[in-house]
Structures are given as C-alpha cells and as structure tokens.
Amino acid sequence: MNDGDGRLATIQRRFADFAREYAHLPLYGALARRLAEDDETARLLLAAAPGQDRPVLWLAALHDLVLAEPSLPAARWFASVVGRDAVPQGDPWPDVRSTVLAHRRTLMSVIASRSIQTNEVNRCVYVAAGLVAATADRPDDRTEGVALVELGASAGLLLGVDRYAIELTRDRRVTVGGDPGSPVRCRGVDRSPVPVRVEAMPRVTGRAGVDRSPVHLGREADVRWLRACLWPDVPGRVERFEAALPLAARHPAPLLEGDLVDRVGEVVDVARAGSASAEHVVVYSSWALTYVESSRRAALAERLTALGRDLPALSWLTAEPPGAAPGIAATRGPREGSGEGSGETVLGLRRWRAGAEVEPLVLGTCHPHGEWIDLSPAPVASTS
C-alpha cells in the first residue's frame, strides 16, 4: 500500500466514523456512509492541507459549490439552498455523486485552499459558561469587565458573546445571560449537577481575535464559505448565523491575520488596548487547537505561561476535543480522525493570578455546537 492509499483508507475510515456519529442527519449522515465506500469521490480530500483532511471539509466544499451554483443537481438536497420544506425525500447520493464528479477540479481547488471555519454562533453557550467559571474568583469582573481574546477567530462572531441572548434550559426553566433582547438566540440544555448561572457573565470591555485566514464580512466569497461550513441538516444554525452577521458588522472586533502561536502576545495587547478598565484577560479557543500540530500547542502553552507572569490576571479557556488542550486532562481518549463535531468537547480552564498559575480545571464536557453543557459541581458551585 502506498502513502496515497494509506491516506485514503484513513479518510474513508473517518467518513465511516462520521456516519455513525451523525446517522440521524438525513443529508450529511447519508453522504458520509456512501463516501466511506466510494474511493473516487472520497479521494478528493487527498488535496487537503496537512491536518485538514476531515469529512467536514469535503462536505463544506460541496456546500460552497451548491450555494454558488444553486441550479446543480445536488443543490435540491440542501435546505440552505431550497428551504427546509422543499428538500425531497429519497437518496441524495446519485445527484451528489454526479455533481461532484462533474466539478471535481473546482472542489479539489477549494479543498486545497480552504480550511474549516465553523463560526457556529451557538458555541457561545459554552463560551458564556466558561466565562462565568473563569471569573468566579474575581467578582469585580462583572463591573470592571474582561478583555476577550479568541484564537482561531474566523469572522469573530464568538467575540460578540455578550451581545447575544444565551439561553440555558434546565428542568423546563430557562435562564438567560448576555443580552436578553438580542435577535441572536443561543440555546442549550444545562445537564450540570449544579445550575450554571449564565446571568453572572462578566462585562466585556475589550476584544480581539487572531486567525490564519480571518474572514472579512464585506467579502461575499468569504461569508459564503462560512455558510458552507455550517451543517444544513441542523435546524437553526443557518438562521442564527444570518442573525449574527449584522451585529458583527455593526460592532467589528479587531482581527489579526497570522499564526495563533506567533501572534498571541500581539492580540492580547490589542484586546487590552480596547479596554480602559479590565485587568483580566480571557483567552479562549473552540475547536481550533485540534487543527494545530501538537508541538505548536505546547509552544502556545509556553507563551501564555510567560504572559501570565506579567499580567494581573489571565485565564485560558479551551473547548476542544479530548487531549487537544495542553495541561487539561482528557475525560476520555481522543479518537482517530475526530473532527469538527465528533463526540464530546472538553471545557478546560487554566488560570494565572498575580503572576502564578493556579491549579488547572476540567470544567466538564459539552456538545461541540453548544446544544448541551455538563459542568462539574466545584467550578459551577464557586460562582454562586
């Protein structure tokens, strides 16, 4: 078996894993099952950059194609193109396969040049919960505010967490954090032993992000790629994204272009410069470190440790698959080929106070798109 054959076998195994994980998705689940068995279409993913050869990139490339050309045969199977009520019953594979083979060069070009940038706004459910935990020992943050830094910020939509309504449901009771009147509604179920008080979120007085390829909301092709990275099978995702775009355009956060390790110090400075009062910097990532090579993750940890020695207060909040965040214990072993949305997400927290690091915390686990959170009692209780 040559290297190409070995990579293809790994890719198809990932499609099979995805199909099992998301068997309930009528489109993406069905396509992943077929791709796990169809060499000719799955091999397009061999064009991906190192670390990007994941099922979600192949699916996003196809989604981008049908958004750009809605007359293609495959487009009628996408709720984002024809509307949720107009998607036909039956097997999408014949239309999808013919579309893919007819446009393979276009798709391979997209796969080779793009990376997954799932700016899923509903992730703000666990970002908000993490902010509550990160500031639990600093009650003044609710008035003096914090400076937010996002690593892998894409278009920076998650940096607007305080401008959205964050709704947590527990035993049929809904609590709301952020802006209760916002047109953007982020919703999740709280499975934690002790209720998470999202209404105790701190003020945000400064914010900035860094991304290797930040998305400019004024460029239609970039915005279309963000739409393409969303899963059209899941109700609410596209609608929530569309509601968040005008807010982000009215309140753009500074976004630096470049490597998140190399520029972490700069982006922290930018966020702090935007805040007159905040002494506490909260750096966070959601499904970004999983795409970073392990040695670079270690380098990031070293740089944040150095920053933590110089800042009054620094918190590093990570929402990543098990094992991807340095210094945060995995709740279970990472799986081969895990990618965007595959299984649980570990919510971890590292903190530096007055120049010294305190004990890291595994806050708990959550759905990768914020559909539920399950935080451990100690960090949750400490916010009461």
C-alpha positions as CSV (number, residue, x, y, z in Angstrom):
1,M,0.0,0.0,0.0
2,N,1.5,3.4,-1.0
3,D,1.1,6.6,1.1
4,G,-1.9,7.8,-1.0
5,D,-3.7,4.5,-0.5
6,G,-3.0,4.7,3.2
7,R,-4.3,8.3,3.5
8,L,-7.4,7.4,1.5
9,A,-8.1,4.4,3.8
10,T,-7.8,6.8,6.8
11,I,-10.1,9.3,5.2
12,Q,-12.7,6.7,4.4
13,R,-12.5,5.5,8.0
14,R,-13.1,9.0,9.1
15,F,-16.2,9.2,6.9
16,A,-17.4,5.9,8.4
17,D,-16.9,7.3,11.9
18,F,-18.7,10.5,11.0
19,A,-21.6,8.5,9.5
20,R,-22.0,6.5,12.8
21,E,-21.8,9.6,14.9
22,Y,-24.3,11.5,12.8
23,A,-26.6,8.8,11.5
24,H,-29.5,11.0,12.4
25,L,-28.6,13.6,9.8
26,P,-30.6,12.9,6.6
27,L,-28.1,14.5,4.3
28,Y,-24.6,14.6,5.8
29,G,-25.1,11.2,7.5
30,A,-26.2,9.6,4.3
31,L,-23.4,11.2,2.3
32,A,-20.7,10.1,4.8
33,R,-21.9,6.5,4.6
34,R,-21.5,6.5,0.8
35,L,-18.2,8.3,0.9
36,A,-16.8,5.7,3.2
37,E,-17.3,3.2,0.4
38,D,-16.7,5.3,-2.7
39,D,-13.0,5.7,-3.5
40,E,-13.4,8.1,-6.5
41,T,-15.3,10.8,-4.6
42,A,-13.6,10.4,-1.2
43,R,-10.2,10.8,-2.7
44,L,-10.9,14.5,-3.4
45,L,-10.0,15.0,0.2
46,L,-6.4,14.0,-0.5
47,A,-6.0,17.6,-1.8
48,A,-6.4,19.0,1.7
49,A,-3.6,20.7,3.6
50,P,-2.0,18.7,6.4
51,G,-4.4,18.3,9.3
52,Q,-7.4,19.4,7.2
53,D,-8.3,16.1,5.6
54,R,-11.5,15.7,7.6
55,P,-15.0,14.8,6.4
56,V,-16.4,18.3,7.3
57,L,-14.0,19.9,4.8
58,W,-15.3,17.7,1.9
59,L,-18.9,18.4,2.9
60,A,-18.2,22.2,3.2
61,A,-16.6,22.3,-0.3
62,L,-19.7,20.7,-1.7
63,H,-22.0,23.0,0.2
64,D,-20.0,26.0,-1.0
65,L,-20.4,24.8,-4.6
66,V,-24.2,24.4,-4.4
67,L,-24.5,27.8,-2.7
68,A,-22.6,29.4,-5.6
69,E,-24.5,27.3,-8.3
70,P,-28.0,26.5,-7.0
71,S,-29.1,25.0,-10.3
72,L,-26.8,22.0,-9.8
73,P,-28.5,18.6,-9.3
74,A,-27.1,18.2,-5.7
75,A,-28.4,21.6,-4.6
76,R,-32.0,20.4,-4.2
77,W,-30.9,18.3,-1.2
78,F,-29.6,21.3,0.7
79,A,-32.1,23.1,3.0
80,S,-29.8,26.1,2.9
81,V,-30.4,26.4,-0.9
82,V,-34.1,25.4,-1.4
83,G,-35.6,25.8,2.0
84,R,-36.2,23.2,4.7
85,D,-39.7,22.3,3.4
86,A,-38.6,21.8,-0.2
87,V,-35.9,19.2,0.4
88,P,-37.1,16.0,-1.3
89,Q,-37.4,12.5,0.2
90,G,-35.2,9.8,-1.0
91,D,-31.5,9.1,-1.7
92,P,-29.3,12.2,-2.4
93,W,-26.3,10.2,-3.4
94,P,-26.9,9.9,-7.2
95,D,-27.3,13.7,-7.6
96,V,-24.5,14.4,-5.3
97,R,-22.1,11.9,-6.9
98,S,-22.8,13.2,-10.4
99,T,-22.3,16.8,-9.3
100,V,-19.1,16.0,-7.5
101,L,-17.5,14.1,-10.4
102,A,-18.6,16.9,-12.9
103,H,-16.9,19.6,-10.7
104,R,-14.1,17.7,-9.2
105,R,-11.4,20.2,-10.2
106,T,-13.3,23.1,-8.6
107,L,-14.0,21.0,-5.4
108,M,-10.3,20.0,-5.2
109,S,-9.2,23.6,-5.5
110,V,-11.5,24.6,-2.7
111,I,-10.4,21.7,-0.5
112,A,-6.7,22.5,-1.1
113,S,-7.0,26.2,-0.4
114,R,-9.6,26.4,2.4
115,S,-9.8,25.3,6.0
116,I,-12.8,24.7,8.2
117,Q,-14.0,27.9,9.8
118,T,-17.2,26.9,11.5
119,N,-18.2,30.1,13.2
120,E,-21.1,28.3,14.9
121,V,-22.7,31.1,17.0
122,N,-24.3,28.6,19.3
123,R,-20.9,27.7,20.7
124,C,-21.4,30.9,22.8
125,V,-23.5,28.7,25.1
126,Y,-20.3,27.1,26.5
127,V,-18.2,30.2,26.0
128,A,-20.6,32.0,28.3
129,A,-20.5,29.2,30.8
130,G,-16.7,29.2,30.7
131,L,-16.5,32.9,31.2
132,V,-18.6,32.5,34.4
133,A,-16.2,29.9,35.7
134,A,-13.1,31.9,34.6
135,T,-14.2,34.9,36.6
136,A,-15.7,33.1,39.6
137,D,-12.8,34.1,41.8
138,R,-12.9,37.7,40.6
139,P,-16.4,39.2,41.4
140,D,-15.3,42.7,40.3
141,D,-15.0,41.5,36.7
142,R,-18.8,41.8,36.5
143,T,-18.4,45.6,36.7
144,E,-14.9,46.3,35.6
145,G,-15.1,43.8,32.7
146,V,-12.7,41.5,31.0
147,A,-10.7,41.6,27.7
148,L,-11.5,38.7,25.4
149,V,-9.1,37.1,23.0
150,E,-10.2,34.4,20.6
151,L,-7.6,32.1,19.0
152,G,-8.9,30.8,15.6
153,A,-11.5,33.6,15.5
154,S,-12.6,33.2,11.8
155,A,-15.0,36.2,11.4
156,G,-15.0,36.9,15.2
157,L,-18.7,36.1,15.7
158,L,-18.0,34.4,19.1
159,L,-16.3,37.6,20.3
160,G,-19.9,39.0,20.4
161,V,-21.0,36.5,23.1
162,D,-22.2,39.3,25.4
163,R,-24.4,40.8,22.6
164,Y,-26.4,37.5,22.2
165,A,-29.1,36.0,24.4
166,I,-27.6,32.9,25.9
167,E,-30.5,30.7,27.0
168,L,-29.9,27.6,29.2
169,T,-32.8,25.3,29.8
170,R,-32.9,23.1,33.0
171,D,-36.0,21.2,34.2
172,R,-38.1,23.3,31.8
173,R,-36.8,26.5,33.4
174,V,-34.9,29.0,31.1
175,T,-32.2,31.3,32.4
176,V,-30.7,34.0,30.1
177,G,-27.3,35.6,30.0
178,G,-25.8,38.2,27.7
179,D,-28.4,40.5,26.1
180,P,-31.9,39.1,26.7
181,G,-33.3,41.3,23.9
182,S,-30.9,40.2,21.3
183,P,-32.1,38.9,17.9
184,V,-29.5,36.2,18.2
185,R,-30.7,33.4,20.4
186,C,-28.1,30.8,21.5
187,R,-29.8,27.8,23.2
188,G,-28.5,24.9,25.2
189,V,-29.6,22.4,27.8
190,D,-27.8,22.5,31.2
191,R,-27.1,19.0,32.4
192,S,-24.8,20.1,35.2
193,P,-25.3,18.8,38.7
194,V,-25.4,22.4,39.9
195,P,-27.1,25.0,37.7
196,V,-24.8,27.2,35.6
197,R,-25.6,30.9,36.2
198,V,-25.0,32.4,32.7
199,E,-26.6,35.5,34.0
200,A,-23.4,36.0,36.0
201,M,-21.4,36.6,32.9
202,P,-18.8,39.4,33.2
203,R,-18.8,42.6,31.2
204,V,-16.7,42.6,28.1
205,T,-14.8,45.8,27.7
206,G,-12.2,44.8,25.1
207,R,-12.0,42.1,22.5
208,A,-9.7,40.9,19.6
209,G,-9.1,37.7,17.7
210,V,-6.4,36.1,15.6
211,D,-6.8,33.7,12.7
212,R,-4.5,32.4,9.9
213,S,-7.2,33.4,7.4
214,P,-9.7,35.8,9.1
215,V,-13.0,36.2,7.3
216,H,-13.9,39.7,6.1
217,L,-17.7,40.2,6.3
218,G,-17.5,42.6,3.4
219,R,-16.3,39.8,1.0
220,E,-19.2,37.7,-0.2
221,A,-17.0,34.7,-1.1
222,D,-15.7,34.6,2.5
223,V,-19.1,34.9,4.0
224,R,-20.4,32.2,1.7
225,W,-17.6,29.9,2.9
226,L,-18.7,30.5,6.5
227,R,-22.2,29.5,5.4
228,A,-20.8,26.4,3.7
229,C,-19.1,25.3,6.9
230,L,-22.5,25.1,8.6
231,W,-24.4,21.9,8.5
232,P,-27.7,22.5,6.6
233,D,-29.3,19.4,8.3
234,V,-29.4,21.1,11.7
235,P,-32.3,23.5,12.1
236,G,-31.4,26.9,13.5
237,R,-27.7,27.0,12.6
238,V,-28.0,29.0,9.3
239,E,-30.7,31.2,10.7
240,R,-28.7,32.1,13.8
241,F,-25.6,32.8,11.7
242,E,-27.6,35.2,9.5
243,A,-28.9,37.0,12.6
244,A,-25.4,37.4,14.0
245,L,-23.9,38.9,10.8
246,P,-25.5,42.4,11.1
247,L,-24.4,42.6,14.8
248,A,-20.8,41.7,13.9
249,A,-20.8,44.2,11.0
250,R,-22.0,47.0,13.4
251,H,-19.5,46.1,16.1
252,P,-16.5,44.6,14.3
253,A,-13.8,43.2,16.6
254,P,-10.1,43.7,15.6
255,L,-8.9,40.5,13.9
256,L,-5.2,39.9,13.4
257,E,-4.1,37.7,10.5
258,G,-1.4,35.1,11.2
259,D,-0.4,32.1,13.3
260,L,-2.2,32.0,16.6
261,V,1.0,30.9,18.4
262,D,3.3,33.6,16.9
263,R,0.8,36.4,17.4
264,V,-0.8,35.6,20.7
265,G,1.1,38.3,22.6
266,E,0.1,40.9,20.0
267,V,-3.6,40.0,20.0
268,V,-3.6,40.2,23.8
269,D,-2.2,43.7,23.6
270,V,-4.9,44.7,21.1
271,A,-7.7,43.4,23.3
272,R,-6.2,45.2,26.4
273,A,-5.8,48.4,24.4
274,G,-9.6,48.3,23.7
275,S,-10.4,48.2,27.4
276,A,-9.8,51.1,29.8
277,S,-10.8,49.1,32.9
278,A,-10.1,45.4,32.5
279,E,-7.2,43.8,34.4
280,H,-8.3,40.3,33.5
281,V,-7.6,38.8,30.0
282,V,-9.6,35.7,29.0
283,V,-8.1,33.8,26.0
284,Y,-10.2,31.1,24.5
285,S,-10.5,28.7,21.6
286,S,-13.2,26.4,20.4
287,W,-12.2,23.6,18.1
288,A,-9.2,25.5,16.9
289,L,-6.3,23.7,18.7
290,T,-7.4,20.4,17.3
291,Y,-6.1,21.7,13.9
292,V,-2.8,22.8,15.4
293,E,0.2,20.4,15.4
294,S,0.9,19.1,18.9
295,S,4.4,20.8,19.3
296,R,2.8,24.1,18.4
297,R,0.2,23.6,21.1
298,A,3.0,23.2,23.6
299,A,4.6,26.4,22.3
300,L,1.3,28.2,22.8
301,A,1.1,27.0,26.4
302,E,4.7,28.3,27.0
303,R,3.8,31.7,25.6
304,L,0.6,32.0,27.6
305,T,2.6,31.0,30.7
306,A,5.0,33.8,30.1
307,L,2.1,36.2,29.6
308,G,0.5,35.0,32.8
309,R,3.6,36.0,34.7
310,D,3.3,39.6,33.5
311,L,-0.5,40.2,33.7
312,P,-2.6,40.9,36.8
313,A,-4.9,38.0,35.7
314,L,-5.0,35.7,32.8
315,S,-7.4,32.8,32.0
316,W,-7.1,30.3,29.2
317,L,-10.4,28.7,28.4
318,T,-10.4,25.8,25.9
319,A,-13.3,24.0,24.3
320,E,-11.5,21.2,22.4
321,P,-11.7,17.5,21.7
322,P,-10.1,15.3,24.4
323,G,-6.4,15.7,24.6
324,A,-6.1,18.7,22.4
325,A,-5.6,21.4,25.1
326,P,-2.2,21.3,26.8
327,G,-2.4,20.9,30.6
328,I,-6.0,19.9,30.5
329,A,-6.8,16.2,31.2
330,A,-8.9,14.3,28.7
331,T,-12.1,12.8,30.0
332,R,-11.6,10.0,27.5
333,G,-9.0,9.1,25.0
334,P,-9.0,11.0,21.7
335,R,-10.3,9.0,18.7
336,E,-8.5,8.6,15.4
337,G,-9.9,11.1,12.9
338,S,-12.0,13.0,15.3
339,G,-13.0,16.3,13.7
340,E,-15.5,19.1,13.9
341,G,-18.4,17.9,15.9
342,S,-17.3,14.4,16.6
343,G,-18.4,13.5,20.1
344,E,-18.0,15.5,23.3
345,T,-15.9,18.6,23.8
346,V,-13.8,19.1,26.9
347,L,-14.2,22.5,28.5
348,G,-10.9,23.3,30.3
349,L,-9.5,26.3,32.2
350,R,-6.0,27.3,33.1
351,R,-5.5,30.5,35.2
352,W,-2.7,32.8,36.3
353,R,-3.3,35.2,39.1
354,A,-0.7,37.7,40.2
355,G,2.0,36.0,38.1
356,A,1.5,32.5,39.3
357,E,-0.5,29.6,37.8
358,V,-3.2,28.0,39.9
359,E,-4.5,24.5,39.5
360,P,-5.9,23.8,36.1
361,L,-9.6,22.7,35.9
362,V,-11.6,20.4,33.7
363,L,-14.8,22.3,33.9
364,G,-16.8,19.5,32.3
365,T,-18.0,18.5,28.8
366,C,-20.3,20.0,26.3
367,H,-21.8,19.4,22.9
368,P,-19.4,20.8,20.2
369,H,-22.1,23.1,19.0
370,G,-23.4,24.1,22.4
371,E,-26.6,22.0,22.4
372,W,-25.8,20.9,26.0
373,I,-23.3,21.5,28.7
374,D,-22.4,19.3,31.7
375,L,-20.1,21.1,34.1
376,S,-18.6,19.6,37.2
377,P,-20.0,20.8,40.6
378,A,-17.0,22.5,42.0
379,P,-16.4,25.3,39.3
380,V,-20.2,25.7,39.0
381,A,-20.8,26.0,42.7
382,S,-18.0,28.5,43.1
383,T,-19.9,31.0,41.0
384,S,-22.9,31.0,43.3
